[in-house]
Amino acid sequence: MIRKQILLSLCLLLSISAFSQEMDPLYMTTTHKKDTTYRVVEYQVTGPKKSTFLAGILSLVVPGAGQLYNGQWGTAAFYMASNMACNTIMRIAKNNGNESQYSTAFLVGLGINVFAVVNACNGAAKVNFDRGYRSGINVRVAPYVGRNPDLMASSNSGGNNYGLSVNLEF
């Protein structure tokens, strides 16, 4: 009985989303999802480009410095405070002779430093994207129907081949 209710709920949600309408932000008019018109949007650059490499190096030297470079003040404060807390715990554990607490704080601090570097690089890429810098990589996935009677001739009597075509442009 519960399975039927879940299945019915899923069907209802899918049918509602299939017939819903979306707002076009450029013209603020209602368009149906079946409309397949595409428009080219030109992005305007609104600020200087941030270096992902520099953000990562800064955050490697001092956790949180890469986030400061990106203008992410809250994230920078978190990484700096957590790094200082781990260093303080390590110093106290070393003075008390507690090896397990020292190694735990060291591993946690190392993990925080790795996450700080990755977050700084991703943050610089996000800032660049928000400012209008777009990468030159385009990915297109499209259905493919080909006519080749020699390919899979034993299992395909019609000679049609079906699949997906993936194009990467750099």
C-alpha positions in Angstrom: 0.0 0.0 0.0 2.8 2.4 0.9 4.6 1.6 -2.4 1.5 2.5 -4.3 1.2 5.8 -2.5 4.8 6.6 -3.2 4.5 5.7 -6.8 1.4 7.8 -7.2 3.1 10.8 -5.5 6.0 10.5 -7.9 3.8 10.3 -10.9 1.9 13.4 -9.7 5.1 15.3 -9.1 6.4 14.4 -12.5 3.2 15.3 -14.3 3.1 18.7 -12.5 6.7 19.5 -13.5 6.2 18.4 -17.1 3.4 21.0 -17.6 4.9 23.8 -15.6 6.0 27.1 -17.1 9.2 29.0 -16.5 9.9 32.7 -16.7 12.4 34.0 -19.2 14.7 36.4 -17.2 15.6 38.5 -20.3 12.0 39.3 -21.3 10.1 38.4 -18.2 7.5 36.6 -20.2 6.1 33.1 -19.7 7.5 30.4 -22.0 6.6 26.8 -22.2 9.3 24.2 -21.6 8.7 22.7 -25.0 9.9 25.9 -26.7 13.3 25.1 -28.2 14.4 28.5 -29.3 17.9 29.3 -28.2 19.5 32.7 -27.8 23.1 33.7 -27.5 23.9 35.5 -24.3 27.0 37.7 -24.3 28.6 38.0 -20.9 30.2 41.3 -19.8 33.3 41.2 -17.7 32.7 43.1 -14.5 36.1 43.0 -12.7 39.7 41.7 -12.8 40.3 38.0 -13.2 41.5 36.1 -10.1 44.3 33.5 -10.5 43.3 30.1 -9.2 47.0 29.2 -8.9 47.8 32.2 -6.8 44.7 31.6 -4.6 45.8 28.0 -4.0 49.5 28.9 -3.2 48.3 31.7 -0.8 46.0 29.2 1.0 48.8 26.6 1.1 51.1 29.0 2.9 48.5 30.4 5.3 45.1 28.7 5.3 42.5 31.3 4.6 44.8 33.7 2.7 43.5 32.4 -0.7 40.0 33.1 0.5 41.0 36.6 1.5 42.4 37.1 -2.0 39.0 36.0 -3.5 37.1 38.3 -1.2 35.5 35.4 0.8 35.8 36.9 4.3 33.7 34.4 6.2 35.4 31.4 4.7 38.8 32.9 5.3 38.0 33.5 9.0 36.8 29.9 9.4 40.0 28.4 7.9 42.3 30.8 9.8 40.5 30.1 13.1 40.4 26.3 12.6 44.1 26.3 11.7 44.9 28.3 14.9 42.8 26.0 17.0 44.6 22.9 15.6 48.0 24.5 16.2 47.0 25.4 19.8 45.8 21.9 20.5 49.0 20.5 19.0 51.1 22.8 21.2 49.2 21.9 24.4 49.3 18.2 23.6 53.0 18.3 22.9 53.6 20.1 26.3 51.5 17.5 28.1 53.1 14.6 26.3 49.8 13.3 24.8 50.8 11.7 21.5 47.4 10.6 20.4 45.9 14.0 20.8 48.8 15.6 19.0 48.5 13.2 16.1 44.8 13.7 15.9 45.1 17.5 15.9 47.9 17.2 13.3 45.7 15.1 10.9 42.7 17.3 11.4 44.8 20.4 10.7 46.4 18.8 7.6 42.9 18.0 6.3 41.7 21.5 6.9 44.7 22.9 5.1 44.0 20.6 2.1 40.4 21.7 2.0 41.5 25.3 2.3 43.6 25.0 -0.8 40.9 23.3 -2.8 38.3 25.8 -1.6 40.5 28.7 -2.6 41.0 27.4 -6.1 37.3 26.7 -6.6 36.5 30.1 -5.1 38.7 31.9 -7.5 37.1 30.0 -10.4 33.6 30.9 -9.1 34.5 34.5 -8.7 35.8 34.5 -12.3 32.6 32.9 -13.5 30.5 35.4 -11.6 32.4 38.3 -13.1 31.8 37.1 -16.6 34.9 35.1 -17.5 33.9 31.9 -19.3 36.1 29.0 -20.1 36.6 28.0 -23.7 35.4 24.4 -23.1 32.1 23.4 -24.6 30.4 20.0 -24.1 27.6 18.9 -26.3 25.8 15.6 -25.9 23.3 14.6 -28.6 21.5 11.4 -29.7 23.1 9.6 -32.6 21.4 7.5 -35.2 23.6 6.0 -37.9 23.1 3.7 -40.8 25.8 1.0 -41.0 24.6 -2.5 -41.8 28.0 -4.0 -41.1 28.1 -2.9 -37.4 26.3 -5.4 -35.2 24.8 -7.1 -38.2 23.9 -10.2 -36.3 21.8 -8.5 -33.7 20.5 -5.6 -35.7 18.4 -6.6 -38.7 17.5 -3.0 -39.8 21.1 -1.7 -39.9 20.4 1.3 -37.8 22.8 2.2 -34.9 21.7 4.2 -32.0 23.7 6.0 -29.3 25.0 9.2 -27.9 27.4 11.6 -29.5 29.7 13.5 -27.2 31.6 16.5 -28.5 34.2 18.3 -26.6 35.5 21.7 -27.9 38.5 23.4 -26.3 
